[in-house]
Amino acid sequence: MIYKKFRIQNYKGIKDVEISLVKDDLVLLLGLNESGKTTILKAIETFDYLNDLGVSHNDKFYKDIRNKSDVNSNEPAIITATIEIDESLDIQNFKKSLKKHEDFNLHTTNIEGLFRELNKEGLINISRVIPFKNGNPQPSFYQIDSEHPFTKNKFSKLVAKEIVRFCQFIIYFEDFKDRIPEKIFTSKSNDSYNPDWYDIIDGLFYNTNKDYSIEQFKTLNSVSNPRPKDAKTVLKRVNKTLNKSFSEKWKELSGVKDIEETELTYNIARAYFEISITDTDGTTFSVDERSKGALWYLSFLMKTEFRRKKLRKNYGKPVLLIDEPASNLHSSAQQNMIEDFQKLVEDTSVIYSTHSQYLISLDNIKTTYVIERDEGEVTSTLWADYIKLDTSDETYYQPLSNILKLVPNTFDIPWNKAIITEGPSDMKVLQVMYDILHPNEKIDFVIYPGASAQKLSSLISLNIGWGANFKVLLDSDDAGKEAQKNYIEQFDLSEDIIIILPEDNKNIEKYFTKEEQIDIYEIAFDRKKDGNVNKKEFSASFSILNSDKIKRDNMFKKLSSQTKKRFVELFKRLS
């Protein structure tokens, strides 16, 4: 059972939002602080009843789900999952849990009929409904969204919940909240008791041996019947499981390279566990003494690997929801983290939120959502669709915009030969076209993008000061012609250096036919395009092509000989 999509309705500030999941791929939620990214992640977490906080906390949690402005709300909060049925639903798998209900035998024929229909469709929509009455939450329930008549029967709600039990577990990870405590107490009466971390350690025991648990381990240390040797044996085996998991599954991750070994110890007198870390040089640290990066990985990986794993051990890798990961780490550590996420996402889905440009990968731009809050209402739009909108606001995807506009050049690029363009879009087009027209040549120049035709004076001054051999490329519109005249006069340069595009191709977009622009967009975004390509879409397409050689090769095949010839002539003028 594989989650494909979540639809969230009437959940806090969310009226109606959809997020599609892609197996083996990252999904990014991008937006300003307080835009609603966390709300979306928490709503998806809420779908899985195994994430419920328990009877004593659920009432307050459900009250927080209601939109605060609607104090007398009677509208239910609904989280709907679209689930791919990768293994046929079989009533035999549900008998053990459903037969305890006295009506089960009355409904077996209807359940089998429903399963046949769902198996044929290959997809199932299940909603978790949290009703409200006069602003107060009512008991939640699951329902199957299907035309099959049995779904109108109350018993189908029990069947829906059981189907969710066979789905992937959903794990929400919050950067600050989920850090490893210095002491993990085992008594619920202790003021510092942390149920999440108790659960993680208990899962570690279970993964060592299904008969092991924290409570069973505590009996080995009891005053009435102490068995210290057995307790030592169990803890030794648990630590072996912990380190085996790191060495076999996590060692290839960049953030784990400094962790040679981890050890779980137990304080009998005060009934708490501690985790220590041994570095590659043999030095041992407590968790509060280690770097933020190492701690982030250790806490994240322990929660991912062991938390409640015993409840869904055989139902695939969990869906990971990661909220603002490692926001306090250095930029290079964040860039490494993206590579690690790509490894984690194999056979599952990772949804994460960020406002850091160092935690964005252009490889996953097609699964990036812009999250926006307008007058209290949260919306989500795929970035490729968002940039089409007349109302699109670049501040909501500023980190992505920063990457698309300029990837800093390394100093091994020869700076003494340069092209200055009006903006980042022109730069990207020239980079891509030079690469596909001269595939076997090493680029011997650098391209500097300006802010506009009128704002290139600083770049021109720098290149003159460096003694660089440079050219300036401008559009042949009125602004470009005026800028050419001004720069020639201001810096005493010639028209051979301050170049404008031909009159019949006033800007670089017009070097391509409309059909070619559509082909370029479809290759870059892996999706069909209806209508013409706008300026933002054109620029974004070349940003993607610039980082993907396979797509550049596919684009080359689509270009006409006339288009290629125009660029060959342009590069001659710029050489």
C-alpha positions in Angstrom: 0.0 0.0 0.0 1.7 3.1 -1.2 0.7 6.7 -0.5 0.3 8.7 -3.8 -1.4 11.9 -2.7 -2.9 13.8 0.2 -5.8 16.2 0.2 -6.3 18.4 3.2 -9.6 20.2 3.9 -10.6 22.6 6.7 -7.5 21.9 8.7 -6.5 25.0 10.7 -5.8 27.7 8.0 -6.0 25.2 5.1 -9.3 25.3 3.1 -8.3 22.8 0.4 -4.7 21.7 -0.4 -3.3 18.8 -2.3 0.2 17.4 -2.2 1.3 14.6 -4.5 4.0 12.1 -3.5 6.5 10.6 -5.9 8.2 7.4 -5.0 12.0 7.6 -5.0 11.8 11.4 -5.2 11.8 14.4 -2.9 8.9 16.7 -2.4 9.7 20.2 -1.3 7.4 22.7 0.4 8.8 26.2 -0.1 7.5 29.3 1.5 8.0 32.1 4.0 7.9 31.6 7.7 4.3 31.1 8.9 3.1 30.4 5.4 1.6 27.0 6.4 4.4 24.5 5.6 4.3 23.0 9.0 0.5 22.9 9.1 0.6 20.8 5.9 3.1 18.3 7.3 1.2 18.0 10.6 -2.0 17.4 8.7 -0.4 14.5 6.7 0.9 13.1 10.0 -2.6 13.3 11.5 -3.9 11.0 8.8 -2.2 8.0 10.5 -4.0 7.1 13.8 -0.7 5.6 15.1 0.5 9.2 15.5 -2.4 10.0 17.8 -1.2 11.5 21.1 -3.4 9.3 23.3 -6.8 9.9 24.9 -5.6 12.5 27.4 -4.0 14.7 24.7 -6.2 14.1 21.7 -9.1 16.5 22.7 -6.8 19.5 22.9 -5.0 18.4 19.7 -8.3 18.1 17.8 -9.4 21.5 19.1 -6.3 23.1 17.6 -7.1 21.6 14.2 -10.2 23.8 13.9 -9.8 27.2 12.2 -9.4 29.6 15.1 -11.6 32.2 13.4 -14.6 29.9 13.2 -15.3 29.4 16.9 -18.7 27.6 16.3 -17.6 25.5 13.4 -19.6 22.5 12.3 -17.3 21.8 9.3 -15.3 18.6 9.6 -11.5 18.5 9.1 -10.8 15.9 6.4 -7.4 14.4 5.4 -7.8 12.2 2.3 -5.1 9.8 1.1 -4.9 8.3 -2.3 -3.3 4.9 -1.9 -1.9 2.6 -4.6 -2.8 -1.0 -4.0 0.4 -2.8 -4.8 -0.7 -6.1 -3.3 -4.3 -7.2 -3.7 -6.6 -6.6 -0.7 -7.5 -10.0 0.8 -10.1 -10.5 3.5 -8.0 -13.2 5.0 -5.5 -10.5 6.1 -8.2 -8.6 7.9 -10.0 -11.5 9.7 -7.9 -11.5 12.8 -8.6 -7.9 13.7 -12.2 -7.6 12.3 -13.7 -10.9 13.6 -13.6 -9.5 17.2 -16.6 -7.3 16.0 -19.7 -9.4 16.3 -21.1 -8.2 13.0 -18.1 -9.3 11.0 -19.6 -12.6 9.7 -22.6 -10.6 8.4 -20.5 -8.4 6.2 -17.8 -10.8 4.7 -19.5 -11.1 1.3 -19.8 -7.3 1.1 -16.2 -6.8 2.1 -15.0 -9.3 -0.5 -17.1 -7.5 -3.1 -15.6 -4.1 -2.1 -12.1 -5.5 -2.2 -12.6 -6.9 -5.7 -13.7 -3.5 -7.0 -10.8 -1.7 -5.3 -8.3 -4.3 -6.5 -9.5 -3.8 -10.1 -9.2 0.0 -9.8 -5.7 -0.3 -8.3 -6.3 2.9 -6.2 -8.3 3.7 -3.1 -9.2 7.0 -1.5 -9.5 6.9 2.3 -10.4 9.9 4.4 -9.9 10.5 8.1 -12.8 12.7 9.2 -12.6 14.8 12.4 -16.1 16.2 12.9 -16.9 19.4 14.9 -20.1 20.4 16.6 -20.4 24.0 17.7 -16.6 24.3 17.6 -16.0 21.1 19.7 -14.3 18.1 18.2 -16.2 14.8 17.9 -14.8 11.3 17.6 -12.8 10.9 14.4 -13.4 8.1 11.9 -12.1 6.7 8.6 -14.2 6.3 5.5 -13.6 4.8 2.0 -14.5 7.1 -0.9 -16.1 4.7 -3.3 -19.4 4.2 -5.2 -19.7 0.7 -3.8 -22.9 0.4 -1.7 -21.0 -1.2 1.3 -19.2 2.1 2.0 -22.5 3.5 3.2 -22.5 0.9 6.0 -21.0 1.8 9.4 -18.9 -1.4 9.4 -17.0 0.0 6.4 -15.4 2.6 8.6 -13.7 -0.2 10.6 -12.5 -1.8 7.3 -11.1 1.6 6.2 -9.1 1.9 9.5 -7.8 -1.6 9.0 -6.6 -0.8 5.5 -4.7 2.2 6.9 -3.0 -0.3 9.3 -1.5 -2.0 6.3 -0.1 1.2 4.8 3.3 2.8 5.3 3.9 4.5 8.6 4.1 8.3 8.5 6.9 9.9 10.6 7.1 13.6 11.3 10.5 15.0 12.3 10.8 18.4 13.8 14.4 19.8 14.0 14.4 21.2 17.5 11.7 19.2 19.2 13.1 15.8 18.2 16.6 16.2 19.5 17.9 13.4 21.7 17.5 14.2 25.4 20.5 13.9 27.7 18.5 11.4 29.8 15.7 9.2 28.5 13.6 8.3 31.6 11.6 5.1 31.7 9.1 6.1 34.3 6.0 8.0 33.1 5.7 9.7 36.5 9.0 11.4 36.0 8.6 15.1 35.0 11.2 14.7 32.3 9.6 11.6 30.8 9.6 11.9 27.0 7.1 9.5 25.4 8.6 9.8 21.8 12.1 8.9 22.9 10.8 6.1 25.2 9.0 4.8 22.1 12.2 5.0 20.0 14.3 3.1 22.5 11.5 0.5 23.0 11.5 0.1 19.2 15.3 -0.5 19.3 14.7 -3.3 21.9 12.0 -4.8 19.8 14.2 -4.7 16.6 16.9 -6.6 18.5 14.4 -9.3 19.6 10.7 -9.2 19.4 10.5 -10.5 23.0 12.6 -7.5 24.2 11.1 -4.3 25.6 12.1 -1.6 28.1 9.6 -3.0 30.6 11.1 -6.5 30.3 14.6 -5.1 30.6 13.6 -3.2 33.8 12.5 -6.5 35.4 16.0 -7.8 34.9 17.2 -4.9 37.1 14.4 -5.2 39.7 15.3 -5.2 43.4 13.2 -8.3 44.2 14.8 -10.5 41.6 17.9 -8.9 40.0 19.5 -10.6 37.0 22.5 -8.3 36.2 24.2 -10.7 33.8 21.0 -11.2 31.8 20.5 -7.4 31.8 24.0 -6.9 30.5 23.5 -9.5 27.8 20.3 -7.8 26.6 21.8 -4.3 26.6 24.9 -5.6 24.7 22.7 -7.1 22.0 20.6 -3.9 21.8 23.8 -1.9 21.2 24.9 -4.4 18.6 21.6 -3.8 16.7 22.0 0.0 17.0 25.5 0.0 15.6 24.7 -2.6 13.0 22.0 -0.3 11.7 24.4 2.6 11.4 27.2 0.6 9.8 24.9 -1.2 7.2 22.3 1.4 6.4 23.6 4.8 7.3 27.3 4.9 7.0 27.2 6.2 3.4 25.5 9.4 4.6 27.8 12.3 4.9 26.4 13.4 8.3 27.2 10.1 9.9 30.9 9.9 8.9 32.1 11.3 12.2 30.2 8.8 14.2 32.3 5.6 14.7 30.1 4.0 17.4 27.1 4.8 19.6 26.3 3.2 22.9 23.2 3.0 25.0 23.7 2.8 28.8 21.3 2.4 31.7 21.3 4.1 35.1 19.6 1.6 37.4 19.2 3.9 40.4 17.4 6.7 38.5 15.9 4.5 35.7 17.1 6.4 32.6 19.0 5.6 29.5 21.9 7.7 28.1 23.3 7.7 24.6 27.0 8.4 24.0 28.9 8.8 20.7 32.4 7.7 19.9 34.2 9.7 17.2 36.5 8.2 14.5 39.5 9.2 16.6 38.2 7.1 19.6 37.0 10.0 21.7 33.7 9.4 23.5 31.1 12.2 24.0 27.7 12.5 25.6 25.0 13.8 23.3 25.2 17.3 24.6 28.9 17.5 23.8 28.6 16.6 20.1 28.3 18.9 17.1 24.8 20.0 16.0 25.3 18.2 12.7 26.1 14.8 14.2 23.3 15.1 16.7 20.8 16.0 14.0 21.7 12.9 12.0 21.7 10.6 15.1 18.3 11.7 16.4 16.8 11.7 12.9 18.1 8.3 12.0 17.1 6.7 15.3 13.6 8.1 15.0 13.4 7.0 11.4 14.8 3.5 12.0 13.2 2.5 15.3 10.2 4.6 16.3 7.2 2.4 16.4 8.7 0.2 13.7 7.4 -2.8 15.5 3.8 -1.7 14.6 4.4 -1.6 10.8 7.5 -3.7 10.4 6.4 -5.4 7.1 4.6 -2.6 5.3 7.4 -0.8 3.6 9.6 2.1 4.4 7.9 5.0 6.2 6.9 8.3 4.5 9.2 10.9 6.1 7.9 14.4 6.9 10.9 16.6 7.7 10.2 20.2 9.0 12.9 22.8 8.4 15.8 20.3 8.6 19.1 21.4 10.0 18.3 25.1 9.7 21.1 25.9 12.1 23.9 24.0 10.2 26.5 25.5 7.9 25.6 25.8 4.3 28.0 23.1 3.2 26.5 20.7 5.7 23.0 21.5 4.3 24.1 20.8 0.8 25.4 17.4 1.9 22.1 16.8 3.5 20.3 17.1 0.2 22.5 14.3 -1.2 21.6 12.2 1.9 17.9 12.8 1.4 18.2 11.4 -2.1 19.6 8.2 -0.6 16.9 8.1 2.0 14.1 8.4 -0.5 14.7 5.1 -2.2 11.5 3.0 -2.2 9.6 5.7 -0.2 8.7 9.4 -0.2 10.3 12.3 1.6 8.4 15.6 2.1 10.4 18.4 3.6 10.1 22.1 4.1 12.8 24.8 4.0 13.5 28.4 3.3 17.3 27.7 2.8 18.6 27.8 -0.7 21.3 25.3 0.3 18.6 22.6 0.9 17.1 22.8 -2.6 18.0 20.5 -5.4 17.3 21.5 -9.0 16.8 17.7 -9.7 13.6 17.9 -7.8 12.2 21.2 -9.1 9.2 19.5 -10.7 8.1 18.3 -7.2 8.5 21.7 -5.5 5.4 23.4 -4.1 5.1 27.1 -3.3 3.2 27.4 0.0 1.4 30.8 0.4 -0.8 32.3 3.1 -3.3 35.0 2.0 -5.7 36.5 4.5 -5.2 33.4 6.7 -5.9 30.8 4.0 -3.0 28.4 3.1 -2.6 27.4 -0.6 -0.1 25.0 -2.3 0.9 25.3 -6.0 3.4 23.3 -7.9 6.2 25.8 -8.7 5.9 25.2 -12.4 2.3 26.3 -12.2 2.9 29.1 -9.7 5.3 31.0 -12.0 2.6 31.2 -14.7 0.3 33.2 -12.4 0.0 36.9 -12.8 -0.2 37.1 -9.0 3.0 35.0 -8.4 5.2 36.6 -5.8 8.9 35.8 -6.0 9.5 36.3 -2.3 7.6 33.0 -1.6 10.2 31.0 -3.6 13.2 33.3 -3.0 15.6 30.5 -2.1 14.8 28.7 -5.3 15.0 32.0 -7.3 18.5 32.6 -5.9 19.7 29.3 -7.2 18.0 29.7 -10.6 19.4 33.2 -11.1 23.1 32.5 -10.3 25.1 29.6 -9.4 28.5 31.1 -8.4 31.4 30.3 -10.8 34.4 28.6 -9.5 37.8 30.3 -9.8 39.2 27.7 -12.3 37.0 29.3 -15.0 39.1 31.8 -16.9 37.8 35.2 -15.9 40.0 37.1 -18.4 37.4 36.4 -21.1 33.8 37.3 -20.3 30.3 38.0 -21.6 28.0 40.4 -19.7 24.3 39.8 -20.1 21.2 41.8 -19.1 20.1 39.1 -16.7 20.3 35.5 -15.5 17.9 34.2 -18.2 20.2 35.3 -21.0 23.2 33.8 -19.1 21.5 30.4 -18.8 20.5 30.3 -22.5 24.0 31.1 -23.6 25.5 28.5 -21.2 23.2 25.7 -22.5 23.5 26.6 -26.1 27.3 26.8 -26.0 27.4 23.4 -24.4 25.2 21.7 -26.9 26.8 23.4 -29.9 30.4 22.8 -28.7 30.1 19.5 -26.7 33.8 18.6 -26.9 35.2 22.1 -26.1 36.1 23.3 -22.7 34.4 26.6 -22.0 37.1 29.4 -22.1 35.0 32.3 -20.9 32.7 33.3 -18.0 29.2 34.9 -18.2 28.2 37.6 -15.7 24.5 38.3 -15.5 23.4 41.9 -14.6 20.2 43.2 -13.1 18.9 44.9 -16.3 20.1 46.6 -19.4 20.6 49.9 -17.5 22.5 48.4 -14.6 25.6 46.9 -16.1 28.1 49.8 -15.3 29.7 48.1 -12.3 30.3 44.9 -14.2 31.8 46.8 -17.1 34.0 48.8 -14.8 35.3 45.7 -13.1 36.2 43.9 -16.4 37.9 47.0 -17.7 39.9 47.2 -14.4 40.9 43.5 -14.7 42.0 44.0 -18.2 39.6 41.3 -19.3 38.6 40.6 -22.9 34.8 41.1 -22.6 31.6 41.7 -24.6 28.2 43.0 -23.5 25.1 41.5 -25.0 21.9 43.6 -25.0 18.4 43.2 -26.4 17.6 45.3 -29.4 14.5 46.9 -27.8 14.4 50.6 -26.9 16.0 50.0 -23.5 18.8 47.9 -25.0 19.6 50.5 -27.7 19.6 53.3 -25.2 21.9 51.3 -22.9 24.3 50.6 -25.7 24.6 54.3 -26.6 25.2 55.2 -22.9 27.9 52.5 -22.3 29.7 53.4 -25.5 29.9 57.0 -24.4 30.5 56.4 -20.7 33.4 53.9 -21.2 34.6 54.9 -24.6 33.9 51.5 -26.1 32.9 50.3 -29.6 29.8 48.6 -31.0 31.9 45.5 -31.3 32.1 45.3 -27.5 28.6 46.6 -26.6 26.5 44.3 -28.9 22.8 44.3 -29.4 20.8 41.5 -30.9 19.5 41.7 -34.5 16.3 43.6 -35.1 14.3 40.5 -36.1 15.2 38.8 -32.8 14.9 41.6 -30.3 15.5 39.3 -27.3 17.1 35.9 -26.8 13.8 34.2 -26.4 12.9 35.0 -30.0 15.9 33.0 -31.2 13.6 30.1 -30.7 10.3 29.4 -32.4 7.2 29.2 -30.2 7.1 25.4 -30.9 10.7 25.1 -29.8 10.0 27.0 -26.6 7.2 24.5 -25.8 9.4 21.6 -26.6 12.1 23.0 -24.3 9.6 23.5 -21.5 8.2 20.0 -21.8 11.7 18.5 -21.8 12.8 20.5 -18.7 9.7 19.9 -16.7 8.7 16.4 -17.9 5.1 17.6 -18.5 2.9 18.7 -21.3 2.4 22.4 -22.0 -0.8 24.0 -23.0 -0.4 27.5 -24.6 2.7 29.6 -25.0 5.7 29.7 -22.7 6.0 32.9 -20.6 9.2 34.6 -19.6 9.4 33.0 -16.2 8.8 29.5 -17.6 11.4 30.1 -20.3 14.0 31.2 -17.8 13.2 28.3 -15.4 13.4 25.8 -18.2 17.0 26.8 -19.0 17.9 26.7 -15.4 16.9 23.1 -15.3 18.6 22.2 -18.6 21.8 23.8 -17.4 22.1 21.1 -14.7 20.9 18.1 -16.7 23.0 16.8 -19.6 20.5 14.2 -20.7 17.8 16.9 -21.1 20.2 19.1 -22.9 20.9 16.3 -25.4 17.1 15.8 -25.9 16.7 19.5 -26.4 19.4 19.6 -29.1 17.4 17.1 -31.2 14.4 19.3 -31.1 16.1 22.5 -32.4 15.9 23.4 -36.1 19.1 23.9 -38.1 18.1 27.6 -38.4 18.0 28.1 -34.7 21.4 26.4 -34.3 22.8 28.6 -37.0 21.6 31.7 -35.3 23.4 30.8 -32.1 26.6 29.8 -34.0 26.6 33.3 -35.6 25.9 35.0 -32.2 28.8 33.2 -30.5 31.1 34.4 -33.3 30.1 38.0 -32.6 30.7 37.4 -28.9 34.1 35.7 -29.3 
